[in-house]
Amino acid sequence: MALRSHLLNVVAFAAALLPARAAIRSYPLEARTVYAIRISREAPTTCVFPGPLTALEGAGVSTKPEDGPAVLLSHQAGAGFFTVRALQENASAALNVVFRDRVYALSFSVAADPDRTVVFEDQADEKRDGINYAGLIEQARTNSRLPEGGGRLEIDRTEPGSTTCYPNFRVTIAEVCRFEDEDALVFRLRLENPAEKPVRYDPAGLAVRVGFEVYPAKSTDASGAIPARGNAEAWIVIARNAAGGRADLTVHEAFSILVPSSPAP
């Protein structure tokens, strides 16, 4: 599996950089499994799910340091990830994560070689060309939210800020991430509408032009609407050239974004 291969490469790279053999791990989501996650007092451990979490219920864990929990939890509502850190020596805790109407059980315990990032893969996610492109978008989204040095994946990444203008709106490339094994680029786009009326577009038709080559999106996370005098965010992933071979695009190409109008109802 290309995604797992990529993560294994990241583990090897991270192991060379982190003195405590800190690991980045990947697990398939399975509701009948209790996941044992190694944590420490010195460094945070971030757990990443392939979408927003519904609820977190735990024992020995709290978001409030004043409660004196064994494990401190940090989570923002609507996010698909959370971070934990041990506050006590030999701390242990348990957490149930509600995700897509299923409950996943996690246990935490202090270890000399803690996990720094734990990625849970949804095996039911739609795949194309044998690659979970939607999962790449979620990895890039989570990576962009993490602070520097806070368990980020070691991938090529840039924030070009280049803009493509349309008559009623403009789209700016806020971020580009490259996943080498999948030969894929993930784009975070910012769409801005200065007009008094909302703008609708077709998410399924989003594409990226590089020179004379056009790369249709393999997967998108976009609403299809930009509010009046407002902004919207969209994520897309591209991969492979027109002949179906590797594109080998870097994050530093001269990109322009193609945003088609929404089809008539």
Backbone torsions as a table, in degrees:
resi	resn	phi	psi	omega
1	MET	NA	124.8	-173.5
2	ALA	-61.1	-40.2	-178.6
3	LEU	-61.8	-44.7	-179.9
4	ARG	-65.4	-38.6	177.9
5	SER	-60.7	-42.4	178.4
6	HIS	-61.1	-44.2	-177.6
7	LEU	-67.2	-35.1	176.9
8	LEU	-64.9	-37.7	175.4
9	ASN	-62.7	-40.0	178.1
10	VAL	-63.2	-40.5	178.5
11	VAL	-58.0	-46.0	-179.0
12	ALA	-62.6	-41.6	179.5
13	PHE	-65.2	-45.1	-178.7
14	ALA	-64.0	-37.6	-179.2
15	ALA	-62.7	-31.6	179.4
16	ALA	-73.4	-23.8	-175.9
17	LEU	-95.0	-33.8	-170.9
18	LEU	-97.1	126.4	-172.5
19	PRO	-66.8	-27.1	-175.6
20	ALA	-95.9	23.2	-179.0
21	ARG	55.0	35.0	179.4
22	ALA	-59.4	142.3	-171.0
23	ALA	-120.0	151.6	167.4
24	ILE	-110.9	118.6	-173.0
25	ARG	-117.6	158.1	-180.0
26	SER	-134.2	133.6	178.9
27	TYR	-134.1	144.0	170.3
28	PRO	-73.8	143.7	178.5
29	LEU	-71.7	126.3	-179.9
30	GLU	-146.7	115.6	-174.1
31	ALA	-68.0	-17.2	-179.0
32	ARG	-94.5	10.5	-178.3
33	THR	-112.7	140.7	170.0
34	VAL	-101.1	118.7	-175.6
35	TYR	-89.6	122.8	178.5
36	ALA	-92.2	117.8	-174.9
37	ILE	-119.1	130.3	-176.6
38	ARG	-91.5	131.2	-177.2
39	ILE	-129.3	176.0	178.2
40	SER	-149.4	171.7	176.2
41	ARG	-86.0	-20.0	-172.3
42	GLU	-90.1	-22.5	-173.5
43	ALA	-142.9	148.6	178.5
44	PRO	-77.9	155.0	172.8
45	THR	-121.0	123.2	-177.5
46	THR	-108.0	127.7	178.9
47	CYS	-106.0	126.9	-172.4
48	VAL	-116.5	124.9	175.8
49	PHE	-108.8	160.2	-176.4
50	PRO	-81.6	30.9	178.7
51	GLY	169.7	174.8	-179.0
52	PRO	-61.3	142.2	179.7
53	LEU	-90.2	141.7	-179.0
54	THR	-82.6	-44.5	-177.0
55	ALA	-160.2	157.4	175.3
56	LEU	-131.0	126.1	178.9
57	GLU	-130.2	126.9	-174.6
58	GLY	-143.3	172.9	174.7
59	ALA	-129.5	131.1	-177.8
60	GLY	78.3	11.5	-177.6
61	VAL	-134.7	142.6	-179.3
62	SER	-153.6	155.4	175.5
63	THR	-87.8	-3.6	-176.3
64	LYS	-113.9	113.5	179.5
65	PRO	-59.5	-31.5	-178.2
66	GLU	-66.0	-16.3	176.1
67	ASP	-73.6	-12.2	-178.7
68	GLY	66.4	40.9	-178.3
69	PRO	-73.7	159.8	173.7
70	ALA	-68.2	-33.8	-177.1
71	VAL	-131.1	131.0	178.4
72	LEU	-93.7	132.1	-177.9
73	LEU	-113.6	137.8	174.7
74	SER	-125.6	123.5	-178.2
75	HIS	-153.5	136.9	175.7
76	GLN	-103.1	134.7	-179.9
77	ALA	-56.0	133.5	179.1
78	GLY	89.2	-8.9	-179.5
79	ALA	-83.2	155.6	178.0
80	GLY	-98.4	19.9	-179.9
81	PHE	-150.0	162.3	172.8
82	PHE	-147.4	163.5	-178.5
83	THR	-126.3	139.8	178.3
84	VAL	-127.8	153.4	176.1
85	ARG	-151.0	137.0	179.6
86	ALA	-71.2	137.3	175.4
87	LEU	-106.2	-11.8	-178.7
88	GLN	-127.4	150.7	175.2
89	GLU	-66.1	136.8	-178.3
90	ASN	60.0	30.8	-179.8
91	ALA	-67.2	149.6	172.5
92	SER	-145.0	152.9	-178.9
93	ALA	-160.5	166.8	179.0
94	ALA	-132.2	147.2	-178.4
95	LEU	-144.2	133.2	171.5
96	ASN	-103.4	126.8	-178.4
97	VAL	-109.1	120.8	177.5
98	VAL	-93.8	116.9	-176.4
99	PHE	-140.7	121.1	-179.5
100	ARG	51.9	46.5	174.7
101	ASP	65.3	20.1	173.5
102	ARG	-127.5	154.8	-176.9
103	VAL	-109.7	129.3	179.1
104	TYR	-118.0	130.0	-174.4
105	ALA	-98.6	129.3	178.7
106	LEU	-125.1	140.9	172.9
107	SER	-122.2	142.5	-177.5
108	PHE	-119.7	139.6	174.5
109	SER	-150.8	148.9	-178.1
110	VAL	-71.8	137.4	178.4
111	ALA	-143.1	157.3	179.9
112	ALA	-69.9	-26.8	179.5
113	ASP	-118.9	77.1	-172.7
114	PRO	-69.8	155.8	170.2
115	ASP	-78.2	134.9	177.8
116	ARG	-95.8	-38.5	176.2
117	THR	-137.8	131.8	176.7
118	VAL	-121.6	116.8	-176.9
119	VAL	-104.9	123.5	177.0
120	PHE	-99.8	124.0	-177.2
121	GLU	-100.1	131.8	176.5
122	ASP	-86.9	108.7	-176.3
123	GLN	-69.1	-15.0	-179.8
124	ALA	-87.6	-6.8	-179.5
125	ASP	-58.5	143.3	178.4
126	GLU	-64.1	137.5	179.8
127	LYS	-124.4	147.7	174.4
128	ARG	-131.0	142.0	-176.6
129	ASP	56.3	26.0	-178.9
130	GLY	75.1	10.9	-176.8
131	ILE	-121.4	137.9	178.0
132	ASN	-85.1	83.4	-177.3
133	TYR	-66.9	-36.3	177.1
134	ALA	-61.7	-35.8	177.3
135	GLY	-66.1	-33.0	177.0
136	LEU	-65.7	-39.4	177.4
137	ILE	-60.8	-44.4	-178.4
138	GLU	-66.1	-37.7	176.8
139	GLN	-63.1	-44.3	-179.7
140	ALA	-65.1	-40.1	179.7
141	ARG	-62.5	-47.4	179.8
142	THR	-64.6	-40.9	-179.4
143	ASN	-60.1	-39.3	-178.2
144	SER	-69.6	-23.5	-179.6
145	ARG	-83.5	-22.3	-176.3
146	LEU	-75.4	144.4	177.2
147	PRO	-71.3	158.3	175.8
148	GLU	-58.0	132.4	-179.3
149	GLY	78.0	6.1	-177.8
150	GLY	-103.4	35.3	176.9
151	GLY	94.9	16.6	179.7
152	ARG	-63.6	144.9	172.9
153	LEU	-66.9	142.9	178.9
154	GLU	-86.8	87.3	-180.0
155	ILE	-129.9	157.3	174.6
156	ASP	-64.1	132.7	-174.8
157	ARG	-152.9	141.8	175.7
158	THR	-148.9	162.7	178.4
159	GLU	-123.8	81.4	-171.2
160	PRO	-67.9	-37.7	-179.1
161	GLY	71.7	13.3	179.1
162	SER	-74.4	148.7	-171.6
163	THR	-124.6	137.7	170.8
164	THR	-110.7	124.5	-175.3
165	CYS	-101.0	138.2	174.6
166	TYR	-121.1	165.3	-176.4
167	PRO	-54.5	-38.5	-174.3
168	ASN	-111.7	-3.6	-178.3
169	PHE	-161.8	174.0	175.1
170	ARG	-137.7	153.2	-178.9
171	VAL	-126.3	128.3	-178.1
172	THR	-112.9	135.8	175.3
173	ILE	-82.4	103.0	-177.0
174	ALA	-79.7	-30.6	-174.6
175	GLU	-160.7	144.6	173.6
176	VAL	-132.8	130.7	177.3
177	CYS	-123.4	141.1	177.7
178	ARG	-112.6	132.9	173.1
179	PHE	-109.4	106.9	-168.6
180	GLU	-63.1	-50.5	-175.2
181	ASP	-61.6	-36.0	179.9
182	GLU	-86.1	-6.3	-176.1
183	ASP	51.9	47.3	-173.6
184	ALA	-127.2	147.3	173.1
185	LEU	-117.2	133.7	176.1
186	VAL	-109.8	130.2	-178.0
187	PHE	-112.8	134.1	167.7
188	ARG	-102.9	120.2	-175.1
189	LEU	-111.5	143.8	173.6
190	ARG	-116.2	117.6	-178.7
191	LEU	-104.6	128.6	-174.7
192	GLU	-122.3	129.8	-178.1
193	ASN	-121.2	105.2	-179.4
194	PRO	-83.3	-4.9	-172.9
195	ALA	-82.5	169.5	-178.7
196	GLU	-79.6	-13.5	-178.5
197	LYS	-114.8	146.4	176.8
198	PRO	-66.1	155.1	178.5
199	VAL	-114.3	134.0	176.8
200	ARG	-112.9	143.0	177.8
201	TYR	-138.8	171.0	-176.2
202	ASP	-99.9	104.3	-178.6
203	PRO	-59.7	-34.1	-177.2
204	ALA	-67.4	-18.8	-177.7
205	GLY	-99.8	4.2	179.9
206	LEU	-60.6	140.8	-178.2
207	ALA	-153.2	167.9	179.2
208	VAL	-125.6	132.6	175.7
209	ARG	-104.5	132.8	173.6
210	VAL	-127.8	107.1	-174.2
211	GLY	64.4	-124.4	178.8
212	PHE	-95.9	0.4	-176.5
213	GLU	-97.2	135.6	176.7
214	VAL	-113.8	129.6	-178.6
215	TYR	-113.5	103.5	176.0
216	PRO	-63.3	149.0	179.3
217	ALA	-65.9	133.5	174.7
218	LYS	-78.6	-31.5	178.6
219	SER	-155.6	148.3	179.6
220	THR	-135.5	154.0	168.1
221	ASP	-131.6	90.5	-172.9
222	ALA	-148.4	143.6	-176.1
223	SER	-80.6	-24.7	-176.1
224	GLY	84.6	9.5	-179.0
225	ALA	-145.5	144.8	173.2
226	ILE	-121.7	120.6	-176.7
227	PRO	-66.4	155.8	176.7
228	ALA	-57.8	133.7	-178.7
229	ARG	48.3	42.3	-177.1
230	GLY	-144.4	-176.5	-178.0
231	ASN	-123.1	158.6	173.8
232	ALA	-144.1	155.7	178.8
233	GLU	-114.5	146.5	177.1
234	ALA	-142.3	147.7	176.3
235	TRP	-122.0	135.6	175.2
236	ILE	-139.4	156.7	177.0
237	VAL	-129.6	135.6	176.8
238	ILE	-123.0	154.2	178.7
239	ALA	-165.5	152.4	175.0
240	ARG	68.9	150.0	178.4
241	ASN	-92.4	-176.9	-174.8
242	ALA	-61.8	-28.1	-179.9
243	ALA	-85.2	-1.3	178.5
244	GLY	89.1	3.2	178.5
245	GLY	-91.4	-176.7	179.2
246	ARG	-64.7	140.8	177.1
247	ALA	-90.1	-35.7	179.7
248	ASP	53.1	41.9	176.2
249	LEU	-80.5	142.9	174.1
250	THR	-94.2	172.8	178.8
251	VAL	-78.6	-2.8	-174.9
252	HIS	-107.7	15.0	177.4
253	GLU	-68.5	165.1	173.6
254	ALA	-87.2	96.2	-175.5
255	PHE	-95.0	146.7	164.9
256	SER	-132.2	144.8	-173.1
257	ILE	-102.0	129.9	177.4
258	LEU	-99.3	119.6	-178.1
259	VAL	-121.7	101.1	-178.4
260	PRO	-77.3	153.5	176.0
261	SER	-65.9	152.3	177.3
262	SER	-67.2	136.7	179.0
263	PRO	-63.2	148.8	-179.4
264	ALA	-63.6	141.2	-179.9
265	PRO	-66.3	NA	NA
